[in-house]
Amino acid sequence: MKLSKYFSKRVFTPVTTAFAGLYFCITMSGCQWGDEVVALKQQNPDDFMVLFSDTSLVKLTTVALDSVQTGGASRLLVGRFTDPYLGKMHATTFFQPQFESNLGIPELAIYDSLVFKAPYDKYYYGDTTKVMNLSVHAVNTDIMLKSSYFNFYTLDFDAAPLGKKSFAPTPQSITQAVRFKLSDVLGKKIFDKSMANLITTNDQWLEILKGLTIVADDKDNGSVVGFKYGSDSTVLEVHYHTAEKDGITRGVGTFKVPARFNQILGDRTGTNLAKLPIFNSRLSLPSEQSGNEAYIQEGTGIMTRIDLPTVRNLKYVQYSVPNRAFLKVTPVRSSLDYPFTPPPTLHMYLVDKYNQFYRSGGTPIPLSDLAGKAVSATLINDMINNEQYYSFDVSGQFTTILASTSEETNGLVIVSSSLSGSTFPEAQTEFADGMKRLVIGNQLHPRQPGVKLQLYYTTYKAP
């Protein structure tokens, strides 16, 4: 064949050389051994143009995971609030103080009180100026009987509380802890059995107390707050004292909290997501059926799916080579009002047509950029243009779509955490152990369209 002025092959790559060099490489890719090279002419750089487009169609869909693994949670979550977009949210924590060693109570000690102490871990979501009304209850089931717990699980517990507390939370405090004074009946029982050396194993301890749960009052509408777990400061305490010749000596025996999970649920009645199927991620809700909006929410496993249905048409545009592509995601402005702050970082993962993650070694496969790096986006606060947005490099997705011979291509889902691990990749991430959410308008949104595909491509002026 003779060299001539046409593109024999589409290539998706950043512009890294002069336009003439790009044209030469693309043209040469069509040559075969034995072809006659008649002439090699330097192309005029003015024959090339780099253009920009942001009018491509972007489809948004809301998807809910079948369940979110919250066992072994990174924090204890408790509280209630009403989200103007996603409805009534609540978190209830279940945990098991466990026996590790004898309390070592002196022979002449006198019982004082039973206290559960939980320090803040600095996490909260919602309005912390409103009073929380929390109660602690005895759980009637051994948490360790199950190996995995999910956000919709619960355990049977006594209706009568062991203790109550009303307070305005201060979750940013690194020194304060919330202290619940619990039933003296239970406290004295633990004290007496310890004194009699009748609690020497965890099985004996579980005969007295299988676990605890902290529940927010049904009428609360303030915030969900996070507490630490498992540290020396998150404990069930038995307080006592002894009378000495030189005064009173006080002591504390403790049970630490290694086993825990969070129940995180939402009542979406009356919201745009009232029709979102739960416990079936294969059935999703197009944004056209949810007020022209799509959603992301931690804890309940809600994700936004992105599809780019018109990108395939670029295959048929002559003399054009796509260079880079970015997806700009702008949250609905009114959804950013205090106290519902957006996730600081978002991540993209590949899914099939049934919204199932593509996996490698069991781990979800993230979208990669052209350098092979997993794609993420940090919230940008543009003070000049008075907007907040995320920008994803989706050039890698273009590579997949343009190279595919199938009419079916993978989609993308956005989550608020990096996912790892093969069995429950969301476990112990903010996506499982948080409550933040994001509201995104589609391109038909009446007030604030929230997605733009920003495409940069090079064209050649054909003679």
C-alpha positions, 0 to 999 in steps of 0.5 A: 500500500502507499502512504496516504493522508488517512487514519488507518487505525484508531488509537486512544492515547494522550498527546505526547508528541507533536501532531505530525509525529502522532499522524506518522505513527497512526499512518505507519500502523497500517503498513505491511512488509512489501508495501511501497513507500512513495514519499514521506511528507512532513505534515503541517501542524496547522492541519491538526486541531485539539478540540473539547466537548462536554455534551456526551450523554452520561446515564446515572443509576442508583444501585444498592448492594444486597448487604453491607458487612458491618461485623468487626466494624471500625467504630461503634455507631449509634444515633438517628437523623432525618435526611431531607433526600434519603429519609429517616436514618438510624444506627444501632450498635451491638457488642460483647464485652468479653472476659480476659482475666479475673477482676482481682477484687480484694477480699474486703472490697465493697461494690460501688457501680457498673459503668460502660465507658465509650470514648468518641472516635471523632466521627459524626454525621448530622446535627450534634447540637441536638440532644441524644437520648440513648439507652443500653440494653442487655443482648440475649444472643451470643454475638460469636455464634455468627461469623459475619454480620451485615447492616440489616442484622439485629439481635434480640435484646431486653426491652427494659434498659440497663441504663439511659443517658441524655446529652449533647454529643461532643464527638470532636473531643479526644479526651472525653468519653460518654459514661453510662451508669448501668443497673446495680442489680447486674453490677452487684451480680458481676461483683459477687461472682467475681469475689467468689471466683465464679467468673474464670472463663468467658463461658461463665461470663456469658452466662451473666451477660451475652452482650450489650446494645446502645439504642437511640430514642425513636424520637431523636432527630440529630446525629449518628456518632462514632465511639471507639472499640476494643481499646483499653478505654472502651470498657465495661467497668465494675467500680468498688472500694476498700476501707483502709486505715489511711482512707478509702482505696478505689478500684476498677475491674474491666471487660474489653469489647472486641466483638461488635457490629452496627445495624444501619437502616433507613426508612425511604418512605416518601423519598425519591428512592422509595422504589429502590429495590433492596436486597437485590443489586441486579435491580437498580433505579434509573435517575429518570425515575428518582427525580433526575437524581442518583445517590451514594450513601455509606452504611446502607450500600447505595452507589451511583452507576455511570454509563457512557452509551454514546462514546462508542460512536467515536469509532466512526468519526473519521480523522479523529483521535481521543486524547483524554476524558474526564467525568466532572461530578457536581453535587446538587448544591442544596444537598451540601447544606450543613450538617450533611457534608459530602464524602471527601474522596470518591472511587470508581469500580468496574461492574457488569450489566447486573451491577456485579463487581468485576474481580481479580483474585476476588477483589473488585477491580477499580477503573485505572487511568492510562498509567495503570493507577486506580482512579479516585477523585477528591472534592474540589472547592472552587472558590472562584466559580463558587462550586464544589465538584469531583473530577475523575480521569475516565480515559481508561474507560474510553480505551475499553469502550473503543477497543471492544467489539461487543455492544455490551460494555462494563459500567462504572460505580462510584463509592466513597472508599477504596475496596479491598479483600475478596470476601467482603471488600467493603468491611471496615471501610468508611463505606461500611462504617460511615453515614455520609451521602452524595446527591448527583443530578443527571443531565436533565436535572431542572436546577443543577445538572451534575455530570459532564463528560469532558472529552479532549480529542485531536482531529486532522483536516482531511484534504 
